Amino acid sequence: MKRIEDIAQLSAEDLERISLDESIPVPAELGRRVHRPRPRRAWVGGVAAAVVLLVGAGWFFSQDRPALQDTFTDPYLAYAEVEKALDRIGGTLSYGAAKVSETQETLESVLK
């Protein structure tokens, strides 16, 4: 029986060669232990996810939204709306960039 350290040092070619060697006995019950049938209650998670999705969709479409306006007659009002939208997008991007930076710092500290 090999130790885990010995197996970890084998190359991919060696591992493949060993796996294809049919002279090595494989217990008959191995397949049953590896491929266990899923429990009967596994469908509960799927049903819960579907309910959450339906409730979320119902809530989203029931919200009152202001009517969309295709054009503006006042250019200053149009500019103000564009500026407001760009500020919102910029704030979201800044928040996302800060989270990415924070995650990278955390990963670097963990991997050191």
C-alpha positions in Angstrom: 0.0 0.0 0.0 1.4 3.4 -1.0 1.4 6.4 1.2 -0.4 9.6 0.2 2.9 11.4 -0.1 4.1 8.8 -2.7 1.0 9.0 -4.7 1.1 12.9 -4.7 4.5 12.7 -6.3 3.4 10.6 -9.3 3.1 12.2 -12.7 -0.2 12.3 -14.6 1.1 9.7 -17.0 2.0 7.3 -14.2 -1.4 7.8 -12.6 -3.1 7.1 -15.9 -0.9 4.0 -16.5 -1.8 2.7 -13.0 -5.5 3.3 -13.5 -5.5 1.3 -16.8 -3.7 -1.6 -15.2 -6.3 -4.4 -15.1 -4.2 -6.7 -13.0 -5.0 -4.6 -9.9 -8.0 -6.1 -8.2 -10.9 -3.7 -7.7 -13.5 -4.6 -5.0 -17.0 -5.4 -6.5 -18.8 -3.1 -4.0 -16.6 -0.1 -4.9 -19.0 1.1 -7.6 -22.0 0.9 -5.2 -20.1 2.9 -2.5 -19.0 5.6 -4.9 -22.3 5.9 -6.8 -24.8 6.0 -4.0 -28.3 6.8 -4.9 -29.4 10.3 -4.0 -31.7 10.5 -1.0 -35.4 10.9 -1.7 -35.5 14.3 -0.1 -33.1 15.8 -2.6 -36.1 17.2 -4.6 -36.9 19.6 -1.7 -34.1 21.9 -2.6 -35.3 22.1 -6.2 -38.8 22.9 -5.1 -37.6 25.5 -2.6 -35.5 27.2 -5.3 -38.5 27.2 -7.7 -40.7 28.8 -5.1 -38.1 31.5 -4.3 -37.8 32.2 -8.0 -41.5 32.5 -8.5 -42.0 34.7 -5.5 -39.1 36.9 -6.6 -40.5 37.2 -10.2 -44.0 38.0 -8.8 -42.6 40.7 -6.6 -40.4 42.2 -9.4 -43.3 42.4 -11.8 -45.7 43.8 -9.3 -43.6 46.9 -8.5 -44.9 50.2 -9.8 -42.4 51.7 -12.2 -42.4 55.2 -13.7 -43.4 55.4 -17.4 -40.3 55.5 -19.6 -39.8 58.6 -21.6 -38.2 58.4 -25.0 -37.2 62.0 -25.4 -36.8 65.2 -23.4 -37.9 68.6 -24.5 -35.5 70.4 -22.1 -31.9 69.6 -22.8 -30.9 70.6 -19.2 -33.3 68.0 -17.8 -32.0 65.4 -20.2 -28.4 66.2 -19.2 -29.4 65.9 -15.5 -30.9 62.5 -16.1 -27.8 61.3 -17.9 -25.6 62.6 -15.2 -27.7 60.9 -12.5 -27.6 57.6 -14.4 -23.8 57.8 -14.9 -23.3 58.7 -11.2 -25.3 55.6 -10.2 -23.3 53.4 -12.6 -20.0 54.9 -11.4 -20.9 54.3 -7.8 -21.8 50.7 -8.5 -18.5 50.1 -10.4 -16.5 51.7 -7.6 -18.2 49.5 -5.0 -17.5 46.4 -7.1 -13.9 47.4 -7.7 -13.4 47.9 -3.9 -14.9 44.5 -3.2 -12.6 42.9 -5.8 -9.6 44.6 -4.3 -10.6 43.6 -0.8 -11.0 40.0 -1.9 -7.6 40.0 -3.6 -5.9 41.3 -0.5 -7.7 38.6 1.6 -6.6 35.9 -0.8 -3.0 37.1 -0.9 -2.9 37.1 2.9 -4.3 33.6 3.1 -2.1 32.1 0.4 1.1 33.5 2.0 
